[in-house]
Structure formats: C-alpha cells, structure tokens
Amino acid sequence: MSKDRSDESAGERVEERIRDWGVVAREKLKTQSSIIVFGNRGNQPVVLKVIRQPGDEWRCGEVQAAFDGMGTARVYEYIDGAALIERLNPGTSLASIALEGRDEEATEILADVIGRMVQAPEPSREWFSTLVSAQDWGKGFQRYLASGDDQIPRRLVEQGQRLYFDLCASQRGVRLLHGDLQHYNVLLDSDRGWLAIDPKGVIGEIEYEIGASLRNPYEKPEMFVSPGTIERRLRCFEAKLKLDPDRMLAWGFAQAVLSAIWSVEDGFAVEAGTPALRLATAIRQILK
C-alpha cells in the first residue's frame, strides 16, 4: 500500500473509532507509526491511538490491556490497530528527570515500573503463543549480515548475534514484556504515579527488558555510555528486581547492536557516533 493510501486508510479508521467509541476529539497529531487523538469520552480524558499500518505496534491495545493497568496506563477499548487509553496528567516524560541530572532517581523509577508490570496476571498459554518472542526479534542480525550493508562493523554484528542467541537459549522465567521500556515511554500521572505507555509486547526473561533503558535518553549518550553510569544502573536493577547483572549487561550489548540494525532498516544513517553503537562499544569493553 502506498504511503498516501496508508494515511488515507488510517484517517478513515480514526474517524470510525471516534464514532464507535464515543470520543470527543480535542487535538490530533501524527507520529511515524500512529495517529494520536487527545480528547474525552464523557468526563474521562482519553488518548485514541490508531496505528497507521500493520507492524510491531498493531496489537498495542491488546498487549497493554494484558498488563491490567499494573505499572501501565489503562486500556478502555481496543481492536487490532487501535486502542483507547487512559490519558496521563501531566504526562511528564521520565527522560526529563534523567536529563536534569537525576539519572539515579530515573533508574529507580524504571525499576519500580517494571516491578509493578511483572505482577500482572499471566496471559493464557494460547495467547502467549501468538506473540513475538525475543528469538523472533533476533532475526534482524541475519537479515543485516545478508544485506550487504556496511554501516555497522561486521565483527560487532556477529558478536552481538552470538551473544543474543546464547542468551535466548538460556532464558529463565520468560513472560510478557513491554519490549521498549525506556525513559520516553514512562510518563507521570498525578494520581497513579509513573506509568508505562506504548508497549510493543515481546516474550522473554525480565533481564531482557533492561536493554532499552541502558541506551536512553538518546539525546545525551555521553551520560549513558559512561562505565560508571552503566554499572550504577545495573546495580539498581539488581537490588530492586533481583536480576542477574551479567545477563542484563550482555542483553544491553546485543540489543544495542540490534537497535542500530533496526535504524538502518528504517532508513536512517548509522555511524560510530550513533548512540546505540556508542553504548555497544562501551559495554563491549566491560563484558565478562
């Protein structure tokens, strides 16, 4: 489907959801993947999210609803490609806390959010089997190696691939994870505290969940590529969530390489100074 036709179809689906879910729209904005509508349903402030075309976020409402509001914004309605979600107020991003020099506080908040999310009821085994797994996401390594692209050093990709699949094969206690739990996807609500939004949904061990937070906030990579920051963050997650620091570090390295691969696949230029590659290089030096 062409981009214009895709946008036209998404616009039609937005109007359909507004009508069927009784939303009074106040403001609309378009992101790379979605059309977002801020409004009300009755007296309830809501956010309508409509995915522009099938992809990682197509089942976002179903995935977010599975967390049952535990550490996440609540979901009021959903179908494939669309969700009606609790609007968080004031909606301050956790990235702002870290960028203000309060990274230790931000890391503790992330750990608290994860701790609440993992208390959500376990999905049924049948539903579980329909979701993407960490192994599935790892296919990006081979796609990149076969592509002929040379923006990412081949040795780095090969090391990331080996480590990633070694970790996949030795996972313990796999469960539903957010899949992109980092500072920009955690917002403040005055009543319910800090809550996660925009889960992608992936099946893996909890240590996997830490990888995205290690390479953020991306606006200030000089902060998170510091060995001191990496190790301090891992100590916090280990203390609060009882996670394995070596596995968190290894996932952080492999996922940083995979993140750079996804950037290439999305059409972005990648170089040594790209935040994800800077983190991979930094972690590579301290991996055991």
C-alpha angles and dihedrals in degrees: 000000000000120000092248092050091046091052091047091051092048090050091053091050091050091056091046092053092045089054099041096043096042097240123167103210119220103167138005132199135175124224129185091270107020152030110234123201122192115201147104139281104203105314093335119103108225143177119221113204119191118183111226096219138352114288142104094331100043092108095038095127094048091048095047092047089056089067088061093218092300104142091340140085110270122254117222100180136001144174129169107299098011142064138180108217140185111266112232119220126238086001095205111178118238087226089074091059093053093044090054089063095264097114095139090056091046091052091051089052091051090051090050092050091050090047091056094044094054089057091066115114114273112256119239116277090241093055091042090059092058094061130091116260133213087252090057092053090050090068086085090079094062092042089056095046089051094046099074092229113143104189091106117052109256093224090056092051092048092049091047091049094050093048094043094055093042087057092046091053093051101042119140128206098003115199143154110302133186091240097207104043105159140128097282092053096054117080135180123246117190092221104035104028125225114357137179123241136185102031115188093198121229134170115237146108119294092252087066090063092065096065098082094051092053092063096048153133082038091194090074109036092159086072100051098038090063110109088222092056093045092051094043092052092049091049089054094051091045093051097044101036103025092236129160108259094203092054092046090052093047092048088048091056097045094044092049089058091045090049089055089050091053089050090056090048089051090055100257124136113246126199140159091279094055106120096236092050091046089055093046090052092048094049092045088065094056101036113122 
